[in-house]
Amino acid sequence: MRIISFSKMIAAIATAVFCLSVTLVQAADVKPAVIYDMGGKFDKSFNEGVWNGVKKFTEETGIEVMEFEVTNETQREQAMRRMVERGATIVLGVGFAQADAIATVAAENPDVQFSIIDVFWLDAPNLRQYAFKEHEGSYLVGVAAAHASQTGKVGFVGGMDISLIRKFACGYVGGVKSVNPSATVYQNMTGTTPAAWNDPAKGAELTMSQIDRGADVIYQAAGGTGIGVIQAATDAGKLSIGVDSNQNGIAPGSVLTSMLKRVDVAAYETFMDAKNGTFSSGVLSLGVAEGGVDWALDANNAALITPEMKAAVEQARRDIISGKISVHNYESDQACPY
């Protein structure tokens, strides 16, 4: 029987107490906050993806994250200031629409760390910016759509008509055309104001218009509006493609796949890096190679994905990573060559 001396036991206990104290101090030092954008954190899309990352951070660390859900455009800057006043040490802004607000508040609070998703053009020493290569992920689901279509006609429904959403659309067209150069791709945007992100009825109306013209696979990048797209396609016996979060489970057997935009990773990394003292400013650009975008395959859509389709999408994925395929980025020149 091994006997541990009293002095060694005391030393071991002291070490354990010290380590626990350090952990508690670290946890106390970081006070994270997140500002969700229009549509709410349970929009089953963009905001909810961020929420999943926030939830994972809290579950792993026990650190609660202060939250605010924007319901009108005037609240963004006010909400950020309020979080700082409440002691936030790291503030995450969700979406490009928060760019002006976060630039202003970050400049006023140089000792506070800030992070924003879908922005890459700001310049501040205390600000991290996440940009995603949505065109690459959209190309992948475009390949899937072309293989699944029986009519050679597919559709795209976007939310607010901005260059970011045009980037989704252009990448999608590129993927479709890589499989079927003569395919028709219908495109509609829901609107020109932030209300376009939360109008399921309009999304359903646009979807039915495309279906009436022969589209049998419709990809949506429209936030909460996209739920109307998925529902309309399901009701008509057609296929839809989800976006941002894995939306295959919204209508199992009717959602062909989802273009995954890993905003959950951005949220989780932002807060975890702040907690661990490894937070850095600058722009992080995440595409297929970086695990930032991908396509979703699970039990909800497995029956829809043929071996040929899966092989084609995975080959496109490998070719993007190797550089053999260079997907056009609409935001680079505001044009789509496909």
C-alpha positions as CSV (number, residue, x, y, z in Angstrom):
1,M,0.0,0.0,0.0
2,R,1.4,3.4,-1.1
3,I,1.4,6.0,1.7
4,I,1.3,9.7,0.7
5,S,3.0,12.0,3.2
6,F,0.8,14.7,4.9
7,S,3.0,17.5,3.4
8,K,2.6,16.1,-0.1
9,M,-1.1,15.8,0.3
10,I,-1.4,19.4,1.5
11,A,0.7,20.5,-1.5
12,A,-1.5,18.6,-3.9
13,I,-4.7,20.1,-2.4
14,A,-3.1,23.6,-2.6
15,T,-2.2,23.1,-6.2
16,A,-5.8,21.9,-7.0
17,V,-7.2,24.9,-5.2
18,F,-4.9,27.3,-7.1
19,C,-5.8,25.8,-10.4
20,L,-9.5,26.1,-9.6
21,S,-9.0,29.7,-8.5
22,V,-7.2,30.5,-11.8
23,T,-10.1,29.0,-13.8
24,L,-12.7,31.0,-11.8
25,V,-10.7,34.2,-12.3
26,Q,-10.5,33.6,-16.0
27,A,-14.2,32.9,-16.2
28,A,-14.9,36.0,-14.2
29,D,-12.6,38.1,-16.4
30,V,-14.5,37.5,-19.6
31,K,-18.0,38.8,-20.0
32,P,-19.3,38.1,-23.5
33,A,-22.3,39.6,-25.3
34,V,-24.0,39.0,-28.6
35,I,-26.3,41.3,-30.7
36,Y,-28.5,39.2,-33.0
37,D,-29.9,40.9,-36.0
38,M,-33.3,41.1,-37.6
39,G,-35.3,37.8,-37.6
40,G,-34.4,36.8,-34.0
41,K,-32.0,34.1,-32.7
42,F,-34.5,31.3,-33.5
43,D,-34.9,32.1,-37.2
44,K,-33.8,28.5,-38.1
45,S,-31.1,30.0,-40.2
46,F,-28.4,32.7,-39.8
47,N,-29.1,34.0,-36.3
48,E,-29.8,30.5,-35.0
49,G,-26.5,29.3,-36.3
50,V,-24.8,31.9,-34.2
51,W,-26.9,31.0,-31.2
52,N,-25.7,27.4,-31.6
53,G,-22.1,28.6,-31.2
54,V,-23.1,30.7,-28.2
55,K,-24.9,27.8,-26.6
56,K,-21.9,25.5,-27.1
57,F,-19.6,28.1,-25.5
58,T,-21.8,28.4,-22.5
59,E,-22.2,24.6,-22.1
60,E,-18.5,24.1,-22.2
61,T,-17.4,27.0,-19.9
62,G,-20.4,27.7,-17.8
63,I,-20.1,31.4,-18.8
64,E,-23.4,33.0,-19.6
65,V,-23.6,35.3,-22.7
66,M,-25.6,38.5,-22.6
67,E,-27.9,38.6,-25.5
68,F,-30.0,41.2,-27.4
69,E,-32.3,40.6,-30.4
70,V,-32.6,43.6,-32.8
71,T,-36.1,44.3,-33.9
72,N,-35.5,47.6,-35.7
73,E,-32.5,49.2,-37.3
74,T,-32.1,52.0,-34.7
75,Q,-31.4,49.5,-31.8
76,R,-28.0,48.2,-33.0
77,E,-25.7,50.9,-31.7
78,Q,-27.7,51.5,-28.6
79,A,-27.6,47.8,-27.7
80,M,-23.9,47.6,-28.1
81,R,-23.4,50.6,-25.9
82,R,-25.7,49.0,-23.3
83,M,-23.6,45.8,-23.3
84,V,-20.4,47.7,-22.7
85,E,-22.0,49.7,-19.9
86,R,-23.0,46.4,-18.3
87,G,-19.4,45.3,-18.3
88,A,-19.1,43.3,-21.6
89,T,-15.4,42.5,-22.4
90,I,-16.2,41.0,-25.8
91,V,-19.1,41.9,-28.0
92,L,-20.2,40.0,-31.1
93,G,-22.3,41.7,-33.8
94,V,-24.3,39.5,-36.1
95,G,-24.5,40.5,-39.7
96,F,-23.2,43.2,-42.1
97,A,-25.9,45.6,-41.1
98,Q,-24.2,46.1,-37.7
99,A,-20.9,47.4,-39.3
100,D,-21.5,51.1,-38.7
101,A,-22.6,50.5,-35.1
102,I,-19.7,48.3,-34.2
103,A,-17.2,50.6,-35.9
104,T,-18.4,53.5,-33.8
105,V,-18.7,51.7,-30.4
106,A,-15.4,49.9,-30.9
107,A,-13.6,53.2,-31.5
108,E,-15.1,54.6,-28.4
109,N,-14.1,51.6,-26.3
110,P,-10.5,50.5,-27.2
111,D,-10.2,48.3,-24.1
112,V,-13.2,46.2,-25.1
113,Q,-12.9,43.4,-27.8
114,F,-15.4,43.3,-30.6
115,S,-16.2,40.8,-33.4
116,I,-18.5,40.9,-36.3
117,I,-19.8,38.3,-38.9
118,D,-20.1,39.1,-42.6
119,V,-17.9,42.2,-42.5
120,F,-14.3,42.5,-43.8
121,W,-13.8,46.2,-44.6
122,L,-13.4,47.8,-41.2
123,D,-10.2,48.7,-39.6
124,A,-9.8,48.7,-35.8
125,P,-7.2,47.2,-33.5
126,N,-9.8,45.7,-31.2
127,L,-12.1,44.2,-33.9
128,R,-12.2,40.8,-35.4
129,Q,-14.1,40.4,-38.7
130,Y,-15.4,37.1,-40.2
131,A,-15.9,36.8,-43.9
132,F,-17.3,33.6,-45.5
133,K,-16.8,32.3,-49.0
134,E,-20.5,31.6,-49.5
135,H,-20.0,31.3,-53.2
136,E,-18.0,28.2,-52.7
137,G,-20.7,26.5,-50.6
138,S,-23.4,27.6,-53.0
139,Y,-21.4,26.1,-55.9
140,L,-21.6,22.7,-54.1
141,V,-25.3,22.8,-53.6
142,G,-25.7,24.0,-57.2
143,V,-24.0,20.8,-58.3
144,A,-26.5,18.8,-56.2
145,A,-29.4,20.7,-57.6
146,A,-28.4,20.1,-61.2
147,H,-28.2,16.4,-60.5
148,A,-31.5,16.3,-58.7
149,S,-33.5,18.3,-61.2
150,Q,-35.7,16.5,-63.6
151,T,-36.7,19.5,-65.7
152,G,-33.3,21.3,-66.2
153,K,-34.9,24.3,-64.4
154,V,-34.0,25.3,-60.9
155,G,-34.5,28.4,-58.7
156,F,-33.0,30.8,-56.2
157,V,-34.8,33.0,-53.8
158,G,-32.7,35.6,-52.0
159,G,-33.6,37.8,-49.1
160,M,-32.5,41.5,-49.2
161,D,-31.1,42.4,-52.6
162,I,-27.5,43.1,-51.7
163,S,-24.2,42.0,-53.1
164,L,-23.7,39.4,-50.4
165,I,-26.9,37.5,-51.5
166,R,-26.0,37.9,-55.1
167,K,-22.8,36.1,-54.2
168,F,-24.8,33.1,-53.0
169,A,-26.8,33.2,-56.2
170,C,-23.8,33.5,-58.5
171,G,-22.0,30.6,-56.9
172,Y,-25.1,28.5,-57.1
173,V,-25.5,29.2,-60.8
174,G,-21.9,28.2,-61.3
175,G,-22.4,24.9,-59.7
176,V,-25.6,24.2,-61.7
177,K,-24.0,25.1,-65.0
178,S,-20.9,23.0,-64.3
179,V,-23.2,20.0,-64.5
180,N,-25.8,21.2,-67.0
181,P,-24.6,24.2,-69.1
182,S,-28.1,24.5,-70.7
183,A,-29.9,24.6,-67.3
184,T,-32.2,27.5,-66.5
185,V,-31.8,29.2,-63.1
186,Y,-34.6,31.5,-62.1
187,Q,-33.6,34.2,-59.5
188,N,-35.8,36.4,-57.3
189,M,-35.0,38.7,-54.4
190,T,-37.6,39.2,-51.7
191,G,-37.0,43.0,-51.2
192,T,-34.6,45.9,-50.8
193,T,-35.1,46.5,-47.0
194,P,-34.3,44.4,-43.9
195,A,-37.9,43.3,-43.9
196,A,-36.9,41.0,-46.7
197,W,-35.3,38.7,-44.2
198,N,-38.6,37.9,-42.4
199,D,-41.3,37.5,-45.0
200,P,-42.2,33.8,-45.3
201,A,-45.4,34.6,-47.3
202,K,-43.4,36.5,-49.9
203,G,-40.8,33.7,-50.0
204,A,-43.6,31.1,-50.7
205,E,-45.1,33.4,-53.4
206,L,-41.8,33.7,-55.2
207,T,-41.2,29.9,-54.9
208,M,-44.5,29.1,-56.4
209,S,-43.9,31.5,-59.3
210,Q,-40.6,29.6,-60.1
211,I,-42.3,26.2,-59.8
212,D,-45.0,27.4,-62.1
213,R,-42.3,28.0,-64.7
214,G,-40.9,24.5,-64.3
215,A,-38.3,24.8,-61.4
216,D,-38.2,21.6,-59.3
217,V,-35.3,22.5,-57.0
218,I,-35.2,25.9,-55.2
219,Y,-32.3,27.2,-53.2
220,Q,-33.0,30.0,-50.7
221,A,-30.7,32.4,-48.9
222,A,-33.3,34.6,-47.2
223,G,-33.2,34.2,-43.5
224,G,-36.6,33.7,-42.0
225,T,-38.2,34.2,-45.4
226,G,-36.6,31.0,-46.4
227,I,-39.0,29.0,-44.2
228,G,-41.7,30.0,-46.6
229,V,-39.6,28.8,-49.5
230,I,-39.1,25.4,-48.0
231,Q,-42.8,25.0,-47.1
232,A,-44.0,26.1,-50.5
233,A,-41.7,23.7,-52.3
234,T,-42.7,20.8,-49.9
235,D,-46.4,21.5,-50.5
236,A,-45.9,21.4,-54.2
237,G,-43.9,18.2,-54.1
238,K,-40.7,19.9,-55.1
239,L,-37.2,20.1,-53.5
240,S,-35.7,23.0,-51.7
241,I,-32.2,23.7,-50.4
242,G,-31.6,25.2,-47.0
243,V,-29.0,27.7,-46.0
244,D,-26.6,28.8,-43.1
245,S,-27.8,26.2,-40.5
246,N,-28.6,22.6,-41.4
247,Q,-32.3,22.9,-42.4
248,N,-32.7,19.4,-43.7
249,G,-34.9,18.5,-40.7
250,I,-37.5,21.3,-41.4
251,A,-39.0,19.1,-44.1
252,P,-37.3,15.7,-44.1
253,G,-37.4,14.1,-47.5
254,S,-38.1,17.5,-49.2
255,V,-35.0,19.5,-48.4
256,L,-32.3,18.2,-50.9
257,T,-29.5,19.6,-48.7
258,S,-28.4,22.7,-46.9
259,M,-25.5,25.1,-47.6
260,L,-23.8,25.2,-44.3
261,K,-22.3,28.5,-43.3
262,R,-20.5,27.9,-40.0
263,V,-21.3,31.1,-38.2
264,D,-21.6,28.8,-35.1
265,V,-17.8,28.3,-35.4
266,A,-17.3,32.1,-35.6
267,A,-19.3,32.8,-32.5
268,Y,-17.7,29.9,-30.5
269,E,-14.2,30.9,-31.5
270,T,-14.8,34.6,-30.7
271,F,-15.8,33.9,-27.2
272,M,-13.4,31.0,-26.5
273,D,-10.5,33.0,-27.8
274,A,-11.5,36.0,-25.6
275,K,-11.7,33.6,-22.6
276,N,-8.3,32.0,-23.3
277,G,-6.5,35.3,-24.0
278,T,-5.9,34.4,-27.6
279,F,-8.3,36.8,-29.2
280,S,-6.8,38.6,-32.3
281,S,-8.1,41.3,-34.6
282,G,-8.2,41.4,-38.4
283,V,-10.1,39.5,-41.0
284,L,-10.7,35.7,-41.0
285,S,-12.0,34.4,-44.4
286,L,-13.5,30.9,-44.2
287,G,-14.4,28.8,-47.2
288,V,-14.5,25.1,-48.1
289,A,-10.8,24.6,-47.3
290,E,-11.1,26.2,-43.9
291,G,-14.3,24.4,-43.0
292,G,-16.3,27.6,-43.1
293,V,-18.9,26.4,-45.7
294,D,-20.0,23.0,-46.8
295,W,-23.1,20.9,-47.7
296,A,-25.3,18.9,-45.3
297,L,-25.8,15.2,-45.6
298,D,-27.8,13.4,-42.8
299,A,-30.6,11.0,-42.1
300,N,-33.2,13.6,-43.2
301,N,-31.9,13.8,-46.8
302,A,-29.9,10.6,-47.3
303,A,-32.6,9.0,-49.5
304,L,-32.5,12.0,-51.8
305,I,-28.7,11.9,-52.4
306,T,-27.8,9.4,-55.1
307,P,-24.3,7.9,-55.2
308,E,-23.6,9.8,-58.4
309,M,-24.8,13.1,-56.8
310,K,-22.7,12.6,-53.7
311,A,-19.6,11.7,-55.8
312,A,-20.1,14.8,-58.0
313,V,-20.4,17.2,-55.0
314,E,-17.5,15.6,-53.2
315,Q,-15.3,15.9,-56.3
316,A,-16.3,19.6,-56.7
317,R,-15.4,20.0,-53.0
318,R,-11.9,18.5,-53.5
319,D,-11.4,20.6,-56.7
320,I,-12.2,23.8,-54.9
321,I,-9.8,22.9,-52.1
322,S,-7.0,22.0,-54.6
323,G,-7.6,25.2,-56.7
324,K,-8.7,23.2,-59.8
325,I,-12.1,25.0,-59.5
326,S,-12.1,28.7,-58.7
327,V,-15.6,29.8,-57.9
328,H,-16.4,33.4,-59.0
329,N,-16.9,35.8,-56.2
330,Y,-19.7,38.2,-57.1
331,E,-18.5,40.8,-54.5
332,S,-15.2,41.2,-56.3
333,D,-16.7,42.9,-59.4
334,Q,-20.5,42.9,-59.0
335,A,-20.8,40.6,-62.0
336,C,-21.7,36.9,-62.5
337,P,-20.0,35.3,-65.5
338,Y,-22.0,32.1,-65.5
